[in-house]
Amino acid sequence: MTRIFKIFALTTCAIVAAMGQAKALTHTDDIAPLIKKYCLPCHLAENENPSQLSMDNYDLLMKGGEHGKTVVPGKPKESNLYLKLLPNPPFGKQMARNRKRLTEDELKVVVAWIEQGAKK
């Protein structure tokens, strides 16, 4: 898993450098659409899910679930949101279960958003 993280981290750094950090990523503009596409309806507050993780909005996402904090701002390697998107996560199965998985570019957006501080 360390090798995969290093590859994504280096790629993300290259993307951010190329962007000149002109575009700050936000939950509203960049992450919420991905959550809607890949994580809902399984992680809605009104639905029962084993992890007790609701991702309906920023506050619920940041609150976390049964496995602790979903996002640790600035630290993708410590953020369950990122770790669960990788093959062989530290617990449970890779997300999104029974659905299409995020593309490499979408995963890079998640990593960059967390690295930038996971802003609302």
MARRO-414314 format. One record per atom (N, C-alpha, C, O): residue in three letters; x, y, z. Coordinates in steps of 0.1 Angstrom, whole numbers, plus 2048, in hexadecimal, padded with zeros to 3 digits. Atoms other than C-alpha are relative to their C-alpha. Example, Ala and Ser with C-alpha at 12.3 -4.5 7.8 and 13.67 -1.06 7.14 Angstrom:
<pts>
ALA8097F4800/ALA87B7D384E/ALA80980C800/ALA81380C807/SER7F77F5800/SER8897F5847/SER7F880B808/SER7FD816809/
</pts>
This chain:
<pts>
MET8087F4800/MET800800800/MET80980D800/MET8058177FA/THR7F77F4800/THR81D818806/THR8048047F2/THR8048107EF/ARG7FC7FD80E/ARG8288157E2/ARG7F58077F9/ARG7F78117F1/ILE80C7FA807/ILE80581D7D5/ILE7FF80F805/ILE7FC8187FD/PHE8027F37FB/PHE80383B7ED/PHE80B8097FA/PHE8088157F7/LYS7F57F8806/LYS8258487E1/LYS7FD8047F2/LYS8008107EE/ILE8027FD80E/ILE81B8467BD/ILE7F580B7FF/ILE7F68147F8/PHE80B7F6800/PHE7FA8597C4/PHE80580D805/PHE801818800/ALA7FB7F47FA/ALA80C8727DA/ALA8098087F6/ALA8078147F5/LEU7F77FA80A/LEU8268797BF/LEU7F88067F5/LEU7FB8117F0/THR8087FB80B/THR80C87C7A4/THR7F880C804/THR7F68157FD/THR8087F57FB/THR7F68927BA/THR80980D801/THR8058187FD/CYS7F77F57FF/CYS8148A97C1/CYS8038067F2/CYS8038127F1/ALA7FE7FC80D/ALA81B8AB79C/ALA7F48087FB/ALA7F58127F4/ILE80C7FA804/ILE7F78B4795/ILE7FE80E807/ILE7FC818800/VAL8017F37F9/VAL7F68CF7B0/VAL80A80A7FB/VAL8078167FA/ALA7F57F7805/ALA8178DD7A4/ALA7FC8067F2/ALA7FE8117EF/ALA8047FC80E/ALA80A8DE780/ALA7F480A801/ALA7F48137F9/MET80C7F77FF/MET7EA8EF78C/MET80580D806/MET7FD817807/GLY7FB7F47F9/GLY80090879F/GLY7F780380C/GLY7F680E811/GLN8098007F5/GLN7E89017BB/GLN7F580B7FD/GLN7F0811807/ALA80A7F6804/ALA7D09197A8/ALA7F27FC804/ALA7EA804808/LYS80E8057FC/LYS7B29037B0/LYS8017F980D/LYS8067EE80E/ALA8028067F3/ALA7AB8FC7D4/ALA7F47F67FF/ALA7E97FA7FA/LEU80B80A800/LEU7968DC7D6/LEU7F780280C/LEU7FC804817/THR8098007F5/THR7778DC7EB/THR7F77F4800/THR7F57ED7F6/HIS80A80B7FF/HIS75E8C37F8/HIS7F48037F6/HIS7F07FA7EF/THR80C7FD808/THR7418D57E7/THR8027FF7F1/THR7FA7F87EB/ASP7FE80180E/ASP7508D87C5/ASP8077F47FA/ASP8047EF7EF/ASP7F780A805/ASP7688BB7C2/ASP7FD7F2806/ASP7FE7E87FF/ILE80280C7F9/ILE7608A07DC/ILE7F27FB800/ILE7EF7EF7FE/ALA80F8047FF/ALA73A8A07E0/ALA7FB7F97F4/ALA7F47F07F5/PRO80580780C/PRO7348977BC/PRO8067F27FF/PRO7FF7E97FA/LEU7FB80E800/LEU74B8797BF/LEU7F97F780B/LEU7F67EC808/ILE8078087F5/ILE73A86E7E0/ILE7F27FD7FA/ILE7EE7F17FC/LYS80E803805/LYS7188717CF/LYS8017F57F5/LYS7F87EC7F5/LYS7FE80A80B/LYS72585D7B1/LYS8037F2805/LYS7FE7E8800/TYR7FA80D7FC/TYR7378417C4/TYR7FB7FB80E/TYR7FB7EF810/CYS8028047F2/CYS72D8417E9/CYS7F1800805/CYS7ED7F880E/LEU80E7FF7FC/LEU7088497EB/LEU7F87F77F6/LEU7FC7F67EA/PRO8087FE7F4/PRO6EE83B7F1/PRO8057F880C/PRO7FF7F9817/CYS7FC8087F5/CYS701822807/CYS80480780C/CYS801803817/HIS7FB7F87F4/HIS71083D81E/HIS7F780C803/HIS7FC816807/LEU8097F67FC/LEU6F1852823/LEU7FC7FE80E/LEU7FC7F3813/ALA8038007F1/ALA6E885B847/ALA7F37F8802/ALA7F27F180C/GLU80D8067FE/GLU6C584D842/GLU8017F17FD/GLU7F77E9801/ASN7FF80E802/ASN6D282B837/ASN8097F980A/ASN8127FF810/GLU7F78087F7/GLU6E181084D/GLU80C7FC7F8/GLU80A7F67EE/ASN7F3805806/ASN705809845/ASN8097FB80B/ASN809801815/PRO7F88067F5/PRO71D7F3859/PRO80A809806/PRO80D808812/SER7F57F87FB/SER73780E85C/SER7FB80C808/SER80381480E/GLN8077F57FA/GLN71E828869/GLN80780D7FB/GLN807817803/LEU7FA7F4806/LEU72F841852/LEU7F68067F6/LEU7F18007EC/SER80A7F9809/SER71785A842/SER80980B7F9/SER8118127FF/MET7F87F7809/MET72586F825/MET7F780A7F9/MET7FA80F7EF/ASP80A7F7806/ASP70688481E/ASP80580E7FE/ASP8028157F4/ASN7FB7F3801/ASN7198A4824/ASN80E801807/ASN8137F780C/TYR7F27FE7FB/TYR73B8B282F/TYR8017FD80E/TYR80A7F6813/ASP7FF8027F1/ASP7348B2854/ASP7FF7F1804/ASP8067ED80C/LEU80180E7FC/LEU72888E855/LEU80D7F87FB/LEU8117EF802/LEU7F4807805/LEU74688383F/LEU80B80280A/LEU8127F980D/MET7F57FD7F7/MET75E894857/MET7FE7FA80D/MET8087F8815/LYS8038067F3/LYS74D886875/LYS8067F1801/LYS80A7ED80B/GLY7FB80D801/GLY75786386A/GLY7F67F5804/GLY7EA7F8805/GLY80980B7FD/GLY748841873/GLY8067F780A/GLY80F7FB812/GLU7FB80A7F6/GLU74F821886/GLU80F7FF7FF/GLU8157FB80A/HIS7F2802801/HIS773820879/HIS80880D802/HIS81480E7FE/GLY7F97F47FD/GLY77C843884/GLY7FE80B7F6/GLY7F480B7EE/LYS8007F4809/LYS783863871/LYS8017FB7F1/LYS8097F37EE/THR80080480E/THR77B86084C/THR80B8087F9/THR8128037F0/VAL7F67F8806/VAL79287D843/VAL80980780A/VAL80380D814/VAL7F77F97F8/VAL7B188A854/VAL80780A7F7/VAL80F8077EF/PRO7FB7F5809/PRO7B88AC843/PRO80F800800/PRO81680080A/GLY7F27FF802/GLY7DA8AD834/GLY8077F2800/GLY8137F27FD/LYS7FA80D7FE/LYS7E0888839/LYS7F87F47F9/LYS7F07ED800/PRO80880A807/PRO7D187181E/PRO8047F2805/PRO7FB7E9806/LYS7FC80D7FB/LYS7E585382B/LYS7FA7FC80D/LYS7FA7F0810/GLU8068037F3/GLU7D385684C/GLU7F08027FE/GLU7E9801808/SER80E7FD802/SER7B185D83C/SER7F97F37FB/SER7FC7EE7F0/ASN80780C804/ASN79984083A/ASN7F98027F2/ASN7F87F87EA/LEU8067FE80D/LEU78885081C/LEU8097FC7F5/LEU8057F57EB/TYR7F680480A/TYR7A784C808/TYR8047F1801/TYR8047EA7F6/LEU7FC80D7FF/LEU7B282B816/LEU7F67F67FC/LEU7FA7EB7F6/LYS80A809804/LYS79181A80F/LYS7FE8007F1/LYS7F77F77EC/LEU80180080E/LEU7948237EB/LEU80B7F87F9/LEU80B7F67ED/LEU7F5808805/LEU7B480F7E7/LEU7FD7F1801/LEU7F57ED809/PRO80180F7FE/PRO7B77EA7E1/PRO8057FC80D/PRO80F802812/ASN7FC8057F3/ASN7BB7D7802/ASN80180B80A/ASN80C80D810/PRO8007F67F5/PRO7B17F381A/PRO8037F980D/PRO8027ED80F/PRO7FD8067F3/PRO7BB7EF83F/PRO7F57F9807/PRO7F77F1810/PHE80C8077FB/PHE7987E3847/PHE7F57FF7F6/PHE7F48087ED/GLY80C801809/GLY77A7D6834/GLY8057FE7F2/GLY8107FA7EF/LYS7FE80280F/LYS7787D680E/LYS80280E7FA/LYS7FE8187FF/GLN7FE7F4808/GLN7827EF7F4/GLN7F38067FC/GLN7E97FF7F9/MET80C7F9804/MET7678097ED/MET8028057F2/MET80E8087EE/ALA80E8027FD/ALA75280E7DA/ALA7FC7F27FD/ALA7FE7EC7F2/ARG80480F801/ARG7447EB7E0/ARG7F57FF7F6/ARG7EC8077F5/ASN80A80380A/ASN72F7DC7C4/ASN7FD80B7F6/ASN7F280B7F0/ARG8027F580A/ARG7337FB7AF/ARG80D8037F9/ARG8187FE7FD/LYS7F47FB807/LYS74B80B797/LYS80980880A/LYS80480F812/ARG7F67F97F7/ARG76B8187A8/ARG80480D7FA/ARG80280F7EE/LEU7FB7F3805/LEU77983B7A6/LEU80B7FE7F5/LEU8137F47F6/THR7F5800809/THR790842789/THR80D805806/THR80C80A811/GLU7F37FC7FA/GLU7B584978F/GLU80080F802/GLU80481480C/ASP8017F27FF/ASP7AE86E788/ASP7F780580C/ASP7FA80E813/GLU8097FD7F4/GLU79186F7A1/GLU8077FD80D/GLU805805816/LEU7F98037F4/LEU7A685E7BB/LEU80B80B803/LEU80D80E80F/LYS7F67F57FF/LYS7C18797B5/LYS7FA80C806/LYS80081380E/VAL8077F57FB/VAL7A78937BC/VAL7FD7FF80F/VAL7FF808817/VAL8028037F2/VAL79E8837DD/VAL80D802808/VAL80D809813/VAL7F37FF7FA/VAL7C38817E7/VAL80480F801/VAL80881480C/ALA7FC7F2800/ALA7C98A57DD/ALA7F780980A/ALA7FC811811/TRP8097F97F7/TRP7AA8B17F0/TRP8047FE80E/TRP804808816/ILE7FC8037F2/ILE7B58A0810/ILE80E807803/ILE80F80E80D/GLU7F37FA7FE/GLU7D98AD80B/GLU7FF80F802/GLU806816809/GLN8027F17FF/GLN7CC8D1807/GLN7F880480D/GLN7F681080F/GLY8077FD7F4/GLY7BA8CE828/GLY7F17FD801/GLY7EB80080B/ALA80E805800/ALA7988BF81F/ALA7F680B803/ALA7EE80A80C/LYS8097F57FE/LYS7868E081C/LYS7F27FE7FC/LYS7EF7F67F3/LYS80F801803/LYS7608E381C/LYS7FD8077F3/LYS7F28077EE/
</pts>
